[in-house]
C-alpha cells in the first residue's frame, strides 16, 4: 500500500506552510500529494499552478489533482494543463477527476447538474484520446474536437494522404483533425483516478480500466460497498485488479501520545465534518454523514486520529479485506498548527508507512 497527502488550499490556508509540509513529505519518501479543486466559497480552483509549484519543490513524490471538476469546462483545457504538469514534474502526475460534487458550482458555471455524469464520461474519453493519439477527431453528445469536426459520434485518426503535409503547412484549410500539444510524458497517459461519486460512475470507471478514489467522509462499511461494486465491474470487464489503484482519502492526525492527538486534531476534524454537512451536498445524500450519524461515530469510522498504534490495525484491515492500495491523508486543515501537521506527517512516514508497504 502506498501513502500520500491531500490538500484543499482555500482562502484561509497558508500556502507557504503547505508547501513546506509537501517538501518534507518528499524528503521522507511518501508517495503522492494531491490537491482538491473547488469553486466559490471553498476556494482552491486553480489546482494546476499548485501542482506545478509542488513539482518544482520536490524530486520524487507524485503530484496531482484529487477531483478535477472536468464537467465544468471544455475538457481539452484540462488535458493541456495536465500534459504540461506531467512534463514539468518529469512524469509524476496523477490525474484525479470528479463527475461533480456541488450543484452550486454547476449553476455558477451554467452547466446542467443532470448532465454531470454524461459530460464527465465523455470528457474522460476525450482526454484519453487526445493524450494518446496524434491528429484526431472526436465527436460526442457534449464535446467535439476540433470544434469544426463533423460526422458520426466517436473518435477517429486522420487518414494519411500521400505525401503527408503537416497541419501548419496547410494554409487556410479548416482543420478537421488536430493533435493536442504538448503530450504528457507518461505513456499512454498519466494515471486517471475517478472519484467514486455514484455506483454508475464506479462501474463505468472499472469498465475502462481506470483507478478509483473514495472520499474521506465515507464510513468503512460504505467504502467496502463501493469497492465491491468496483471489483465486480472489473471482473465483468475481464480486467485485472493489478491494472488499477483503489485509493482512499482519510482525515488523519497523529501524535506519539494518542490523547494529545485527539485533543489537537479532533476540533479541526469535527469542524470539517460539520462544514461538509452544512453544505447539503447532493453526492452525499445517501451516506451516513448526511443521515444523522453522530460526530463521534463518524470520526471513529471515517477519520484516523491518535497514536500510530491506534490506527495501524484499521489501515491493515482496509488493505487486506477491502483491497485499498493507496491511502491519501489530509492532516492539513485551517486552524491546525503547522508544526503539529509536520509532526503528524513524520509519524505517517516513520510509523505507518513501513508497516503498510511490507
Secondary structure as UniProt FT lines:
FT   STRAND          2..7
FT   TURN            11..12
FT   HELIX           15..28
FT   STRAND          32..35
FT   HELIX           40..42
FT   HELIX           47..56
FT   STRAND          62..69
FT   HELIX           70..72
FT   HELIX           75..88
FT   TURN            89..90
FT   STRAND          93..98
FT   HELIX           103..109
FT   HELIX           113..115
FT   HELIX           116..132
FT   STRAND          136..139
FT   STRAND          144..145
FT   TURN            147..148
FT   STRAND          154..157
FT   HELIX           167..169
FT   TURN            171..172
FT   STRAND          191..195
FT   HELIX           199..208
FT   STRAND          211..214
FT   TURN            216..217
FT   HELIX           220..236
FT   TURN            237..238
FT   HELIX           241..243
FT   STRAND          246..254
FT   HELIX           258..279
FT   HELIX           282..284
FT   TURN            285..286
FT   HELIX           288..290
FT   TURN            291..292
FT   HELIX           295..302
FT   STRAND          304..306
FT   HELIX           308..317
FT   HELIX           318..322
FT   STRAND          326..330
FT   TURN            334..335
FT   HELIX           338..347
FT   HELIX           348..352
FT   HELIX           353..357
//
